[in-house]
């Protein structure tokens, strides 16, 4: 009996290369079987650099994606890295649509992914700043200003006096 049913595992230098064998990762059973196999790599194998080759995968369910997110977190907490590679266009599109391409480091192929382990990891994506609350902007003239500190309320008052249009 094979050690792993859903993955093929090999070592290439300092990296543990994990090739998913299933074309579709769907249903609770598949993700429940896959998760322990991936977790075992970290807990028992002590993997520090994990390359996850998704080249054969044509379909991934949300529960499988959750497992990948959890694996990424577990590896990160252990001071290890996860790089995904060889995503088919339809799988990459799904990751991109969910903005997972900003969470995971994704490389085109296995060689590029192995090379990426020799470089420092990319910085995490910058968090988007929350939009300014302008719900009370009409009540607060100081809300509208630019980086120069110029107050637009003063500009509006000046323009209304020169144009005859009431800015208020």
PyMOL commands that set and color helices and strands:
alter all, ss='L'
color gray80, all
select helices_A, chain A and resi 27-43+62-77+89-97+110-116+137-139+141-143+152-163
alter helices_A, ss='H'
color red, helices_A
select strands_A, chain A and resi 7-12+15-20+24-25+49-53+59-60+81-85+105-107
alter strands_A, ss='S'
color yellow, strands_A
deselect
rebuild
show_as cartoon
